[in-house]
Amino acid sequence: MADSQTDSKLFSVRIVSIDHYMVLPIHGFDFCYSNFQGDKVHEVQIIRVYGSTPAVQKTCLHVHRKVFFLQIDYNLYGMGHLHLLKVKFRHPVPDVFTTSQFDGLSDQNIKRQIVCELEGDATVDDIVNQQFKTYTSLSTAPTDVKMVQSLLPIWEVEYERTEMCEAAMPPDPGKSLPQAMNTFTNQSLNKVLT
C-alpha cells in the first residue's frame, strides 16, 4: 500500500505539524501506574499531531504512550501519513463522519483542546506505519526510485494535478552503475588498508 493511499480499516492523517505536552494520565490510553517507581504516574507526555484526513477533514490527534524517537521508529515524516488501526474521537463528532469503523468515542470527560473538525486519541500501539518501511541503498537504487520519502505525497499530487504519467526515465548519465561503485569502493578501501 502506498503511503498516500488509505485502507478502509485504517484511520490516516497527513502529518502537517507535531508537538507535545504533559498531562495527567488518561485511564485506558496512558500508563497510570509505574512498576519501576512502585507508584502511580503523575504526568505523561502526549504527542499531538495536526493534519488532515484523505477526505480533507482537519484533524488533531493525541498519541498516548509515547516512546522516544517516535518519528524514526514508527516511520513518520512531515507531509506523510500517520496510519492507525484504532482511534477514539472526542465529542462532538461531525454528523457526516461515522466512528463505527474505528474505535468509537472517547469518554465524555475528555475535553477537546483544539478547534478542528476531528479530534481523537490513539496509542503508539495503534500505529502501523512501520509495516511500510523500505530500505534501499542509494548506490544501488534505480534513478526512478524516489529516495526522499516525505516528498512522495507531494509528487503524487503533482502527477495527478498535471496529469503526468510516470514514464520510465533513461538512466542518469552522471550516476555510476552499482557494479562500478562497488569496484571503486573496494579499490579505495584496499589503498587505505595497505
Secondary structure, DSSP 4 states (H G I P E B T S, - for coil): --TT---TTSEEEEEEEEEEEEE---BTTB--EETTTTEE---EEEEEEEEE-TT--EEEEEEES--TTHHHHTT--TTSEEEES--EEPSPPPTT---TTTT-B--TTS---S-SSEEEEEEGGGB-GGGG-----TTTS-TTS---GGGHHHHHHHHHHHT---PPPPPPTTSPPHHHHHHHHHHHHHHHH-
